[in-house]
Amino acid sequence: MALGIISVAGLVTVLASACAVPLAIVGLILGFVALRRPGGRGKATAGIVMNGLVSLLSLLIFMYVGVSLLVTIFSIAASP
């Protein structure tokens, strides 16, 4: 769950956004590992949900930035 909180904070800050994706992936893995252990199931579920949201939002942001860059490059290349 701690990695989920750090990942969410990293997603909203520009400086730490590059660290948000690896932290979210590690948090997802550790969340699924924690589900198999007795006790602490609520924290594991919360960590999985938070890290999953960060992963999804990061993917959407990267796609948006990538498409925006491609559109800009092609519009500059197409201008006379």
mmCIF file of the N, C-alpha and C atoms, coordinates in Angstrom:
data_MODEL
# 
_entry.id   MODEL 
# 
loop_
_atom_site.group_PDB 
_atom_site.id 
_atom_site.type_symbol 
_atom_site.label_atom_id 
_atom_site.label_alt_id 
_atom_site.label_comp_id 
_atom_site.label_asym_id 
_atom_site.label_entity_id 
_atom_site.label_seq_id 
_atom_site.pdbx_PDB_ins_code 
_atom_site.Cartn_x 
_atom_site.Cartn_y 
_atom_site.Cartn_z 
_atom_site.occupancy 
_atom_site.B_iso_or_equiv 
_atom_site.pdbx_formal_charge 
_atom_site.auth_seq_id 
_atom_site.auth_comp_id 
_atom_site.auth_asym_id 
_atom_site.auth_atom_id 
_atom_site.pdbx_PDB_model_num 
ATOM 1   N N  . MET A 1 1  ? 0.816  -1.176  0.000   1.00 0.00 ? 1  MET A N  1 
ATOM 2   C CA . MET A 1 1  ? 0.000  0.000   0.000   1.00 0.00 ? 1  MET A CA 1 
ATOM 3   C C  . MET A 1 1  ? 0.867  1.251   0.000   1.00 0.00 ? 1  MET A C  1 
ATOM 4   N N  . ALA A 1 2  ? 2.029  1.186   0.624   1.00 0.00 ? 2  ALA A N  1 
ATOM 5   C CA . ALA A 1 2  ? 2.912  2.352   0.667   1.00 0.00 ? 2  ALA A CA 1 
ATOM 6   C C  . ALA A 1 2  ? 3.414  2.699   -0.727  1.00 0.00 ? 2  ALA A C  1 
ATOM 7   N N  . LEU A 1 3  ? 3.721  1.684   -1.532  1.00 0.00 ? 3  LEU A N  1 
ATOM 8   C CA . LEU A 1 3  ? 4.164  1.967   -2.896  1.00 0.00 ? 3  LEU A CA 1 
ATOM 9   C C  . LEU A 1 3  ? 3.041  2.574   -3.730  1.00 0.00 ? 3  LEU A C  1 
ATOM 10  N N  . GLY A 1 4  ? 1.814  2.219   -3.440  1.00 0.00 ? 4  GLY A N  1 
ATOM 11  C CA . GLY A 1 4  ? 0.675  2.813   -4.133  1.00 0.00 ? 4  GLY A CA 1 
ATOM 12  C C  . GLY A 1 4  ? 0.555  4.289   -3.827  1.00 0.00 ? 4  GLY A C  1 
ATOM 13  N N  . ILE A 1 5  ? 0.740  4.659   -2.568  1.00 0.00 ? 5  ILE A N  1 
ATOM 14  C CA . ILE A 1 5  ? 0.678  6.067   -2.186  1.00 0.00 ? 5  ILE A CA 1 
ATOM 15  C C  . ILE A 1 5  ? 1.824  6.839   -2.831  1.00 0.00 ? 5  ILE A C  1 
ATOM 16  N N  . ILE A 1 6  ? 3.010  6.276   -2.818  1.00 0.00 ? 6  ILE A N  1 
ATOM 17  C CA . ILE A 1 6  ? 4.159  6.932   -3.443  1.00 0.00 ? 6  ILE A CA 1 
ATOM 18  C C  . ILE A 1 6  ? 3.947  7.045   -4.946  1.00 0.00 ? 6  ILE A C  1 
ATOM 19  N N  . SER A 1 7  ? 3.380  6.026   -5.579  1.00 0.00 ? 7  SER A N  1 
ATOM 20  C CA . SER A 1 7  ? 3.136  6.061   -7.012  1.00 0.00 ? 7  SER A CA 1 
ATOM 21  C C  . SER A 1 7  ? 2.107  7.120   -7.381  1.00 0.00 ? 7  SER A C  1 
ATOM 22  N N  . VAL A 1 8  ? 1.058  7.242   -6.579  1.00 0.00 ? 8  VAL A N  1 
ATOM 23  C CA . VAL A 1 8  ? 0.044  8.269   -6.843  1.00 0.00 ? 8  VAL A CA 1 
ATOM 24  C C  . VAL A 1 8  ? 0.671  9.651   -6.708  1.00 0.00 ? 8  VAL A C  1 
ATOM 25  N N  . ALA A 1 9  ? 1.477  9.850   -5.673  1.00 0.00 ? 9  ALA A N  1 
ATOM 26  C CA . ALA A 1 9  ? 2.149  11.138  -5.500  1.00 0.00 ? 9  ALA A CA 1 
ATOM 27  C C  . ALA A 1 9  ? 3.119  11.395  -6.648  1.00 0.00 ? 9  ALA A C  1 
ATOM 28  N N  . GLY A 1 10 ? 3.802  10.371  -7.091  1.00 0.00 ? 10 GLY A N  1 
ATOM 29  C CA . GLY A 1 10 ? 4.733  10.519  -8.206  1.00 0.00 ? 10 GLY A CA 1 
ATOM 30  C C  . GLY A 1 10 ? 4.046  10.796  -9.526  1.00 0.00 ? 10 GLY A C  1 
ATOM 31  N N  . LEU A 1 11 ? 2.826  10.317  -9.662  1.00 0.00 ? 11 LEU A N  1 
ATOM 32  C CA . LEU A 1 11 ? 2.094  10.534  -10.911 1.00 0.00 ? 11 LEU A CA 1 
ATOM 33  C C  . LEU A 1 11 ? 1.687  11.989  -11.059 1.00 0.00 ? 11 LEU A C  1 
ATOM 34  N N  . VAL A 1 12 ? 1.346  12.652  -9.965  1.00 0.00 ? 12 VAL A N  1 
ATOM 35  C CA . VAL A 1 12 ? 0.873  14.028  -10.050 1.00 0.00 ? 12 VAL A CA 1 
ATOM 36  C C  . VAL A 1 12 ? 2.013  15.036  -10.033 1.00 0.00 ? 12 VAL A C  1 
ATOM 37  N N  . THR A 1 13 ? 3.204  14.616  -9.674  1.00 0.00 ? 13 THR A N  1 
ATOM 38  C CA . THR A 1 13 ? 4.345  15.524  -9.726  1.00 0.00 ? 13 THR A CA 1 
ATOM 39  C C  . THR A 1 13 ? 5.138  15.251  -10.989 1.00 0.00 ? 13 THR A C  1 
ATOM 40  N N  . VAL A 1 14 ? 5.589  16.291  -11.609 1.00 0.00 ? 14 VAL A N  1 
ATOM 41  C CA . VAL A 1 14 ? 6.312  16.148  -12.870 1.00 0.00 ? 14 VAL A CA 1 
ATOM 42  C C  . VAL A 1 14 ? 7.675  15.510  -12.642 1.00 0.00 ? 14 VAL A C  1 
ATOM 43  N N  . LEU A 1 15 ? 8.323  15.861  -11.549 1.00 0.00 ? 15 LEU A N  1 
ATOM 44  C CA . LEU A 1 15 ? 9.666  15.371  -11.286 1.00 0.00 ? 15 LEU A CA 1 
ATOM 45  C C  . LEU A 1 15 ? 9.718  13.875  -11.067 1.00 0.00 ? 15 LEU A C  1 
ATOM 46  N N  . ALA A 1 16 ? 8.749  13.347  -10.351 1.00 0.00 ? 16 ALA A N  1 
ATOM 47  C CA . ALA A 1 16 ? 8.794  11.936  -9.979  1.00 0.00 ? 16 ALA A CA 1 
ATOM 48  C C  . ALA A 1 16 ? 7.938  11.063  -10.884 1.00 0.00 ? 16 ALA A C  1 
ATOM 49  N N  . SER A 1 17 ? 7.410  11.600  -11.970 1.00 0.00 ? 17 SER A N  1 
ATOM 50  C CA . SER A 1 17 ? 6.522  10.800  -12.802 1.00 0.00 ? 17 SER A CA 1 
ATOM 51  C C  . SER A 1 17 ? 7.248  9.649   -13.499 1.00 0.00 ? 17 SER A C  1 
ATOM 52  N N  . ALA A 1 18 ? 8.548  9.804   -13.724 1.00 0.00 ? 18 ALA A N  1 
ATOM 53  C CA . ALA A 1 18 ? 9.302  8.707   -14.329 1.00 0.00 ? 18 ALA A CA 1 
ATOM 54  C C  . ALA A 1 18 ? 9.447  7.534   -13.363 1.00 0.00 ? 18 ALA A C  1 
ATOM 55  N N  . CYS A 1 19 ? 9.386  7.807   -12.078 1.00 0.00 ? 19 CYS A N  1 
ATOM 56  C CA . CYS A 1 19 ? 9.498  6.752   -11.065 1.00 0.00 ? 19 CYS A CA 1 
ATOM 57  C C  . CYS A 1 19 ? 8.161  6.103   -10.763 1.00 0.00 ? 19 CYS A C  1 
ATOM 58  N N  . ALA A 1 20 ? 7.064  6.718   -11.186 1.00 0.00 ? 20 ALA A N  1 
ATOM 59  C CA . ALA A 1 20 ? 5.738  6.208   -10.833 1.00 0.00 ? 20 ALA A CA 1 
ATOM 60  C C  . ALA A 1 20 ? 5.462  4.856   -11.470 1.00 0.00 ? 20 ALA A C  1 
ATOM 61  N N  . VAL A 1 21 ? 5.877  4.672   -12.705 1.00 0.00 ? 21 VAL A N  1 
ATOM 62  C CA . VAL A 1 21 ? 5.577  3.416   -13.404 1.00 0.00 ? 21 VAL A CA 1 
ATOM 63  C C  . VAL A 1 21 ? 6.323  2.231   -12.787 1.00 0.00 ? 21 VAL A C  1 
ATOM 64  N N  . PRO A 1 22 ? 7.644  2.314   -12.580 1.00 0.00 ? 22 PRO A N  1 
ATOM 65  C CA . PRO A 1 22 ? 8.318  1.173   -11.944 1.00 0.00 ? 22 PRO A CA 1 
ATOM 66  C C  . PRO A 1 22 ? 7.801  0.885   -10.535 1.00 0.00 ? 22 PRO A C  1 
ATOM 67  N N  . LEU A 1 23 ? 7.510  1.940   -9.776  1.00 0.00 ? 23 LEU A N  1 
ATOM 68  C CA . LEU A 1 23 ? 6.983  1.727   -8.432  1.00 0.00 ? 23 LEU A CA 1 
ATOM 69  C C  . LEU A 1 23 ? 5.606  1.064   -8.479  1.00 0.00 ? 23 LEU A C  1 
ATOM 70  N N  . ALA A 1 24 ? 4.790  1.447   -9.446  1.00 0.00 ? 24 ALA A N  1 
ATOM 71  C CA . ALA A 1 24 ? 3.464  0.846   -9.566  1.00 0.00 ? 24 ALA A CA 1 
ATOM 72  C C  . ALA A 1 24 ? 3.568  -0.634  -9.938  1.00 0.00 ? 24 ALA A C  1 
ATOM 73  N N  . ILE A 1 25 ? 4.496  -0.959  -10.813 1.00 0.00 ? 25 ILE A N  1 
ATOM 74  C CA . ILE A 1 25 ? 4.665  -2.360  -11.219 1.00 0.00 ? 25 ILE A CA 1 
ATOM 75  C C  . ILE A 1 25 ? 5.146  -3.199  -10.032 1.00 0.00 ? 25 ILE A C  1 
ATOM 76  N N  . VAL A 1 26 ? 6.133  -2.682  -9.306  1.00 0.00 ? 26 VAL A N  1 
ATOM 77  C CA . VAL A 1 26 ? 6.627  -3.392  -8.120  1.00 0.00 ? 26 VAL A CA 1 
ATOM 78  C C  . VAL A 1 26 ? 5.514  -3.511  -7.084  1.00 0.00 ? 26 VAL A C  1 
ATOM 79  N N  . GLY A 1 27 ? 4.730  -2.445  -6.909  1.00 0.00 ? 27 GLY A N  1 
ATOM 80  C CA . GLY A 1 27 ? 3.625  -2.479  -5.955  1.00 0.00 ? 27 GLY A CA 1 
ATOM 81  C C  . GLY A 1 27 ? 2.563  -3.498  -6.326  1.00 0.00 ? 27 GLY A C  1 
ATOM 82  N N  . LEU A 1 28 ? 2.280  -3.628  -7.630  1.00 0.00 ? 28 LEU A N  1 
ATOM 83  C CA . LEU A 1 28 ? 1.314  -4.645  -8.066  1.00 0.00 ? 28 LEU A CA 1 
ATOM 84  C C  . LEU A 1 28 ? 1.821  -6.048  -7.751  1.00 0.00 ? 28 LEU A C  1 
ATOM 85  N N  . ILE A 1 29 ? 3.082  -6.286  -8.054  1.00 0.00 ? 29 ILE A N  1 
ATOM 86  C CA . ILE A 1 29 ? 3.647  -7.613  -7.789  1.00 0.00 ? 29 ILE A CA 1 
ATOM 87  C C  . ILE A 1 29 ? 3.601  -7.927  -6.298  1.00 0.00 ? 29 ILE A C  1 
ATOM 88  N N  . LEU A 1 30 ? 4.032  -6.962  -5.473  1.00 0.00 ? 30 LEU A N  1 
ATOM 89  C CA . LEU A 1 30 ? 4.031  -7.196  -4.034  1.00 0.00 ? 30 LEU A CA 1 
ATOM 90  C C  . LEU A 1 30 ? 2.608  -7.312  -3.474  1.00 0.00 ? 30 LEU A C  1 
ATOM 91  N N  . GLY A 1 31 ? 1.662  -6.615  -4.071  1.00 0.00 ? 31 GLY A N  1 
ATOM 92  C CA . GLY A 1 31 ? 0.270  -6.728  -3.645  1.00 0.00 ? 31 GLY A CA 1 
ATOM 93  C C  . GLY A 1 31 ? -0.280 -8.125  -3.885  1.00 0.00 ? 31 GLY A C  1 
ATOM 94  N N  . PHE A 1 32 ? 0.047  -8.686  -5.057  1.00 0.00 ? 32 PHE A N  1 
ATOM 95  C CA . PHE A 1 32 ? -0.429 -10.036 -5.344  1.00 0.00 ? 32 PHE A CA 1 
ATOM 96  C C  . PHE A 1 32 ? 0.273  -11.077 -4.477  1.00 0.00 ? 32 PHE A C  1 
ATOM 97  N N  . VAL A 1 33 ? 1.538  -10.825 -4.161  1.00 0.00 ? 33 VAL A N  1 
ATOM 98  C CA . VAL A 1 33 ? 2.253  -11.730 -3.252  1.00 0.00 ? 33 VAL A CA 1 
ATOM 99  C C  . VAL A 1 33 ? 1.627  -11.665 -1.862  1.00 0.00 ? 33 VAL A C  1 
ATOM 100 N N  . ALA A 1 34 ? 1.255  -10.455 -1.413  1.00 0.00 ? 34 ALA A N  1 
ATOM 101 C CA . ALA A 1 34 ? 0.671  -10.287 -0.077  1.00 0.00 ? 34 ALA A CA 1 
ATOM 102 C C  . ALA A 1 34 ? -0.718 -10.912 0.028   1.00 0.00 ? 34 ALA A C  1 
ATOM 103 N N  . LEU A 1 35 ? -1.423 -11.055 -1.090  1.00 0.00 ? 35 LEU A N  1 
ATOM 104 C CA . LEU A 1 35 ? -2.747 -11.697 -1.051  1.00 0.00 ? 35 LEU A CA 1 
ATOM 105 C C  . LEU A 1 35 ? -2.657 -13.156 -0.622  1.00 0.00 ? 35 LEU A C  1 
ATOM 106 N N  . ARG A 1 36 ? -1.553 -13.784 -0.910  1.00 0.00 ? 36 ARG A N  1 
ATOM 107 C CA . ARG A 1 36 ? -1.396 -15.205 -0.581  1.00 0.00 ? 36 ARG A CA 1 
ATOM 108 C C  . ARG A 1 36 ? -1.072 -15.431 0.894   1.00 0.00 ? 36 ARG A C  1 
ATOM 109 N N  . ARG A 1 37 ? -0.644 -14.377 1.585   1.00 0.00 ? 37 ARG A N  1 
ATOM 110 C CA . ARG A 1 37 ? -0.297 -14.508 2.999   1.00 0.00 ? 37 ARG A CA 1 
ATOM 111 C C  . ARG A 1 37 ? -1.533 -14.321 3.869   1.00 0.00 ? 37 ARG A C  1 
ATOM 112 N N  . PRO A 1 38 ? -1.560 -14.990 5.000   1.00 0.00 ? 38 PRO A N  1 
ATOM 113 C CA . PRO A 1 38 ? -2.698 -14.785 5.907   1.00 0.00 ? 38 PRO A CA 1 
ATOM 114 C C  . PRO A 1 38 ? -2.614 -13.416 6.590   1.00 0.00 ? 38 PRO A C  1 
ATOM 115 N N  . GLY A 1 39 ? -3.753 -12.760 6.692   1.00 0.00 ? 39 GLY A N  1 
ATOM 116 C CA . GLY A 1 39 ? -3.811 -11.445 7.336   1.00 0.00 ? 39 GLY A CA 1 
ATOM 117 C C  . GLY A 1 39 ? -3.346 -10.348 6.392   1.00 0.00 ? 39 GLY A C  1 
ATOM 118 N N  . GLY A 1 40 ? -3.783 -9.144  6.637   1.00 0.00 ? 40 GLY A N  1 
ATOM 119 C CA . GLY A 1 40 ? -3.367 -8.021  5.807   1.00 0.00 ? 40 GLY A CA 1 
ATOM 120 C C  . GLY A 1 40 ? -3.983 -8.008  4.426   1.00 0.00 ? 40 GLY A C  1 
ATOM 121 N N  . ARG A 1 41 ? -5.089 -8.713  4.261   1.00 0.00 ? 41 ARG A N  1 
ATOM 122 C CA . ARG A 1 41 ? -5.712 -8.806  2.948   1.00 0.00 ? 41 ARG A CA 1 
ATOM 123 C C  . ARG A 1 41 ? -6.256 -7.463  2.470   1.00 0.00 ? 41 ARG A C  1 
ATOM 124 N N  . GLY A 1 42 ? -6.736 -6.645  3.402   1.00 0.00 ? 42 GLY A N  1 
ATOM 125 C CA . GLY A 1 42 ? -7.274 -5.338  3.037   1.00 0.00 ? 42 GLY A CA 1 
ATOM 126 C C  . GLY A 1 42 ? -6.202 -4.408  2.501   1.00 0.00 ? 42 GLY A C  1 
ATOM 127 N N  . LYS A 1 43 ? -5.036 -4.423  3.130   1.00 0.00 ? 43 LYS A N  1 
ATOM 128 C CA . LYS A 1 43 ? -3.933 -3.585  2.654   1.00 0.00 ? 43 LYS A CA 1 
ATOM 129 C C  . LYS A 1 43 ? -3.447 -4.055  1.290   1.00 0.00 ? 43 LYS A C  1 
ATOM 130 N N  . ALA A 1 44 ? -3.415 -5.359  1.096   1.00 0.00 ? 44 ALA A N  1 
ATOM 131 C CA . ALA A 1 44 ? -2.984 -5.888  -0.198  1.00 0.00 ? 44 ALA A CA 1 
ATOM 132 C C  . ALA A 1 44 ? -3.960 -5.481  -1.294  1.00 0.00 ? 44 ALA A C  1 
ATOM 133 N N  . THR A 1 45 ? -5.243 -5.560  -1.010  1.00 0.00 ? 45 THR A N  1 
ATOM 134 C CA . THR A 1 45 ? -6.250 -5.166  -1.992  1.00 0.00 ? 45 THR A CA 1 
ATOM 135 C C  . THR A 1 45 ? -6.154 -3.674  -2.294  1.00 0.00 ? 45 THR A C  1 
ATOM 136 N N  . ALA A 1 46 ? -5.973 -2.862  -1.267  1.00 0.00 ? 46 ALA A N  1 
ATOM 137 C CA . ALA A 1 46 ? -5.831 -1.422  -1.473  1.00 0.00 ? 46 ALA A CA 1 
ATOM 138 C C  . ALA A 1 46 ? -4.593 -1.114  -2.309  1.00 0.00 ? 46 ALA A C  1 
ATOM 139 N N  . GLY A 1 47 ? -3.506 -1.805  -2.048  1.00 0.00 ? 47 GLY A N  1 
ATOM 140 C CA . GLY A 1 47 ? -2.287 -1.609  -2.828  1.00 0.00 ? 47 GLY A CA 1 
ATOM 141 C C  . GLY A 1 47 ? -2.459 -2.006  -4.277  1.00 0.00 ? 47 GLY A C  1 
ATOM 142 N N  . ILE A 1 48 ? -3.144 -3.105  -4.521  1.00 0.00 ? 48 ILE A N  1 
ATOM 143 C CA . ILE A 1 48 ? -3.379 -3.551  -5.889  1.00 0.00 ? 48 ILE A CA 1 
ATOM 144 C C  . ILE A 1 48 ? -4.241 -2.544  -6.639  1.00 0.00 ? 48 ILE A C  1 
ATOM 145 N N  . VAL A 1 49 ? -5.285 -2.040  -5.985  1.00 0.00 ? 49 VAL A N  1 
ATOM 146 C CA . VAL A 1 49 ? -6.176 -1.070  -6.636  1.00 0.00 ? 49 VAL A CA 1 
ATOM 147 C C  . VAL A 1 49 ? -5.433 0.219   -6.938  1.00 0.00 ? 49 VAL A C  1 
ATOM 148 N N  . MET A 1 50 ? -4.696 0.743   -5.959  1.00 0.00 ? 50 MET A N  1 
ATOM 149 C CA . MET A 1 50 ? -3.989 2.009   -6.172  1.00 0.00 ? 50 MET A CA 1 
ATOM 150 C C  . MET A 1 50 ? -2.907 1.879   -7.240  1.00 0.00 ? 50 MET A C  1 
ATOM 151 N N  . ASN A 1 51 ? -2.137 0.818   -7.190  1.00 0.00 ? 51 ASN A N  1 
ATOM 152 C CA . ASN A 1 51 ? -1.078 0.635   -8.182  1.00 0.00 ? 51 ASN A CA 1 
ATOM 153 C C  . ASN A 1 51 ? -1.649 0.337   -9.560  1.00 0.00 ? 51 ASN A C  1 
ATOM 154 N N  . GLY A 1 52 ? -2.776 -0.354  -9.617  1.00 0.00 ? 52 GLY A N  1 
ATOM 155 C CA . GLY A 1 52 ? -3.431 -0.577  -10.898 1.00 0.00 ? 52 GLY A CA 1 
ATOM 156 C C  . GLY A 1 52 ? -3.917 0.720   -11.512 1.00 0.00 ? 52 GLY A C  1 
ATOM 157 N N  . LEU A 1 53 ? -4.491 1.602   -10.683 1.00 0.00 ? 53 LEU A N  1 
ATOM 158 C CA . LEU A 1 53 ? -4.936 2.901   -11.191 1.00 0.00 ? 53 LEU A CA 1 
ATOM 159 C C  . LEU A 1 53 ? -3.772 3.751   -11.683 1.00 0.00 ? 53 LEU A C  1 
ATOM 160 N N  . VAL A 1 54 ? -2.684 3.736   -10.945 1.00 0.00 ? 54 VAL A N  1 
ATOM 161 C CA . VAL A 1 54 ? -1.510 4.499   -11.360 1.00 0.00 ? 54 VAL A CA 1 
ATOM 162 C C  . VAL A 1 54 ? -0.961 3.954   -12.674 1.00 0.00 ? 54 VAL A C  1 
ATOM 163 N N  . SER A 1 55 ? -0.926 2.640   -12.817 1.00 0.00 ? 55 SER A N  1 
ATOM 164 C CA . SER A 1 55 ? -0.443 2.046   -14.062 1.00 0.00 ? 55 SER A CA 1 
ATOM 165 C C  . SER A 1 55 ? -1.333 2.435   -15.234 1.00 0.00 ? 55 SER A C  1 
ATOM 166 N N  . LEU A 1 56 ? -2.633 2.375   -15.026 1.00 0.00 ? 56 LEU A N  1 
ATOM 167 C CA . LEU A 1 56 ? -3.570 2.733   -16.087 1.00 0.00 ? 56 LEU A CA 1 
ATOM 168 C C  . LEU A 1 56 ? -3.466 4.212   -16.446 1.00 0.00 ? 56 LEU A C  1 
ATOM 169 N N  . LEU A 1 57 ? -3.428 5.078   -15.451 1.00 0.00 ? 57 LEU A N  1 
ATOM 170 C CA . LEU A 1 57 ? -3.313 6.514   -15.721 1.00 0.00 ? 57 LEU A CA 1 
ATOM 171 C C  . LEU A 1 57 ? -1.980 6.850   -16.378 1.00 0.00 ? 57 LEU A C  1 
ATOM 172 N N  . SER A 1 58 ? -0.904 6.207   -15.964 1.00 0.00 ? 58 SER A N  1 
ATOM 173 C CA . SER A 1 58 ? 0.398  6.439   -16.593 1.00 0.00 ? 58 SER A CA 1 
ATOM 174 C C  . SER A 1 58 ? 0.379  6.031   -18.054 1.00 0.00 ? 58 SER A C  1 
ATOM 175 N N  . LEU A 1 59 ? -0.235 4.898   -18.333 1.00 0.00 ? 59 LEU A N  1 
ATOM 176 C CA . LEU A 1 59 ? -0.343 4.442   -19.713 1.00 0.00 ? 59 LEU A CA 1 
ATOM 177 C C  . LEU A 1 59 ? -1.144 5.433   -20.550 1.00 0.00 ? 59 LEU A C  1 
ATOM 178 N N  . LEU A 1 60 ? -2.250 5.925   -20.026 1.00 0.00 ? 60 LEU A N  1 
ATOM 179 C CA . LEU A 1 60 ? -3.054 6.903   -20.754 1.00 0.00 ? 60 LEU A CA 1 
ATOM 180 C C  . LEU A 1 60 ? -2.298 8.210   -20.978 1.00 0.00 ? 60 LEU A C  1 
ATOM 181 N N  . ILE A 1 61 ? -1.554 8.657   -19.974 1.00 0.00 ? 61 ILE A N  1 
ATOM 182 C CA . ILE A 1 61 ? -0.773 9.891   -20.123 1.00 0.00 ? 61 ILE A CA 1 
ATOM 183 C C  . ILE A 1 61 ? 0.319  9.713   -21.167 1.00 0.00 ? 61 ILE A C  1 
ATOM 184 N N  . PHE A 1 62 ? 1.022  8.581   -21.133 1.00 0.00 ? 62 PHE A N  1 
ATOM 185 C CA . PHE A 1 62 ? 2.069  8.331   -22.118 1.00 0.00 ? 62 PHE A CA 1 
ATOM 186 C C  . PHE A 1 62 ? 1.493  8.247   -23.529 1.00 0.00 ? 62 PHE A C  1 
ATOM 187 N N  . MET A 1 63 ? 0.338  7.638   -23.668 1.00 0.00 ? 63 MET A N  1 
ATOM 188 C CA . MET A 1 63 ? -0.298 7.565   -24.987 1.00 0.00 ? 63 MET A CA 1 
ATOM 189 C C  . MET A 1 63 ? -0.692 8.951   -25.478 1.00 0.00 ? 63 MET A C  1 
ATOM 190 N N  . TYR A 1 64 ? -1.249 9.775   -24.589 1.00 0.00 ? 64 TYR A N  1 
ATOM 191 C CA . TYR A 1 64 ? -1.653 11.132  -24.959 1.00 0.00 ? 64 TYR A CA 1 
ATOM 192 C C  . TYR A 1 64 ? -0.445 11.956  -25.389 1.00 0.00 ? 64 TYR A C  1 
ATOM 193 N N  . VAL A 1 65 ? 0.632  11.879  -24.625 1.00 0.00 ? 65 VAL A N  1 
ATOM 194 C CA . VAL A 1 65 ? 1.840  12.634  -24.965 1.00 0.00 ? 65 VAL A CA 1 
ATOM 195 C C  . VAL A 1 65 ? 2.429  12.128  -26.279 1.00 0.00 ? 65 VAL A C  1 
ATOM 196 N N  . GLY A 1 66 ? 2.445  10.826  -26.472 1.00 0.00 ? 66 GLY A N  1 
ATOM 197 C CA . GLY A 1 66 ? 2.977  10.262  -27.711 1.00 0.00 ? 66 GLY A CA 1 
ATOM 198 C C  . GLY A 1 66 ? 2.186  10.684  -28.937 1.00 0.00 ? 66 GLY A C  1 
ATOM 199 N N  . VAL A 1 67 ? 0.880  10.624  -28.837 1.00 0.00 ? 67 VAL A N  1 
ATOM 200 C CA . VAL A 1 67 ? 0.030  11.036  -29.963 1.00 0.00 ? 67 VAL A CA 1 
ATOM 201 C C  . VAL A 1 67 ? 0.181  12.531  -30.215 1.00 0.00 ? 67 VAL A C  1 
ATOM 202 N N  . SER A 1 68 ? 0.265  13.318  -29.169 1.00 0.00 ? 68 SER A N  1 
ATOM 203 C CA . SER A 1 68 ? 0.445  14.768  -29.330 1.00 0.00 ? 68 SER A CA 1 
ATOM 204 C C  . SER A 1 68 ? 1.762  15.078  -30.022 1.00 0.00 ? 68 SER A C  1 
ATOM 205 N N  . LEU A 1 69 ? 2.818  14.377  -29.644 1.00 0.00 ? 69 LEU A N  1 
ATOM 206 C CA . LEU A 1 69 ? 4.100  14.582  -30.307 1.00 0.00 ? 69 LEU A CA 1 
ATOM 207 C C  . LEU A 1 69 ? 4.054  14.185  -31.771 1.00 0.00 ? 69 LEU A C  1 
ATOM 208 N N  . LEU A 1 70 ? 3.415  13.068  -32.073 1.00 0.00 ? 70 LEU A N  1 
ATOM 209 C CA . LEU A 1 70 ? 3.311  12.636  -33.467 1.00 0.00 ? 70 LEU A CA 1 
ATOM 210 C C  . LEU A 1 70 ? 2.518  13.624  -34.308 1.00 0.00 ? 70 LEU A C  1 
ATOM 211 N N  . VAL A 1 71 ? 1.428  14.125  -33.769 1.00 0.00 ? 71 VAL A N  1 
ATOM 212 C CA . VAL A 1 71 ? 0.609  15.099  -34.492 1.00 0.00 ? 71 VAL A CA 1 
ATOM 213 C C  . VAL A 1 71 ? 1.420  16.367  -34.739 1.00 0.00 ? 71 VAL A C  1 
ATOM 214 N N  . THR A 1 72 ? 2.168  16.803  -33.735 1.00 0.00 ? 72 THR A N  1 
ATOM 215 C CA . THR A 1 72 ? 2.993  18.002  -33.892 1.00 0.00 ? 72 THR A CA 1 
ATOM 216 C C  . THR A 1 72 ? 4.078  17.793  -34.932 1.00 0.00 ? 72 THR A C  1 
ATOM 217 N N  . ILE A 1 73 ? 4.737  16.678  -34.891 1.00 0.00 ? 73 ILE A N  1 
ATOM 218 C CA . ILE A 1 73 ? 5.816  16.392  -35.863 1.00 0.00 ? 73 ILE A CA 1 
ATOM 219 C C  . ILE A 1 73 ? 5.258  16.335  -37.275 1.00 0.00 ? 73 ILE A C  1 
ATOM 220 N N  . PHE A 1 74 ? 4.127  15.652  -37.458 1.00 0.00 ? 74 PHE A N  1 
ATOM 221 C CA . PHE A 1 74 ? 3.571  15.546  -38.804 1.00 0.00 ? 74 PHE A CA 1 
ATOM 222 C C  . PHE A 1 74 ? 2.999  16.864  -39.293 1.00 0.00 ? 74 PHE A C  1 
ATOM 223 N N  . SER A 1 75 ? 2.477  17.696  -38.387 1.00 0.00 ? 75 SER A N  1 
ATOM 224 C CA . SER A 1 75 ? 1.968  18.992  -38.829 1.00 0.00 ? 75 SER A CA 1 
ATOM 225 C C  . SER A 1 75 ? 3.100  19.935  -39.209 1.00 0.00 ? 75 SER A C  1 
ATOM 226 N N  . ILE A 1 76 ? 4.239  19.845  -38.513 1.00 0.00 ? 76 ILE A N  1 
ATOM 227 C CA . ILE A 1 76 ? 5.404  20.649  -38.888 1.00 0.00 ? 76 ILE A CA 1 
ATOM 228 C C  . ILE A 1 76 ? 5.984  20.160  -40.208 1.00 0.00 ? 76 ILE A C  1 
ATOM 229 N N  . ALA A 1 77 ? 6.038  18.859  -40.400 1.00 0.00 ? 77 ALA A N  1 
ATOM 230 C CA . ALA A 1 77 ? 6.584  18.297  -41.627 1.00 0.00 ? 77 ALA A CA 1 
ATOM 231 C C  . ALA A 1 77 ? 5.692  18.588  -42.824 1.00 0.00 ? 77 ALA A C  1 
ATOM 232 N N  . ALA A 1 78 ? 4.397  18.712  -42.608 1.00 0.00 ? 78 ALA A N  1 
ATOM 233 C CA . ALA A 1 78 ? 3.475  18.936  -43.723 1.00 0.00 ? 78 ALA A CA 1 
ATOM 234 C C  . ALA A 1 78 ? 3.363  20.399  -44.102 1.00 0.00 ? 78 ALA A C  1 
ATOM 235 N N  . SER A 1 79 ? 3.804  21.299  -43.228 1.00 0.00 ? 79 SER A N  1 
ATOM 236 C CA . SER A 1 79 ? 3.689  22.723  -43.545 1.00 0.00 ? 79 SER A CA 1 
ATOM 237 C C  . SER A 1 79 ? 4.755  23.102  -44.570 1.00 0.00 ? 79 SER A C  1 
ATOM 238 N N  . PRO A 1 80 ? 4.368  23.981  -45.525 1.00 0.00 ? 80 PRO A N  1 
ATOM 239 C CA . PRO A 1 80 ? 5.323  24.335  -46.605 1.00 0.00 ? 80 PRO A CA 1 
ATOM 240 C C  . PRO A 1 80 ? 6.442  25.226  -46.139 1.00 0.00 ? 80 PRO A C  1 
# 
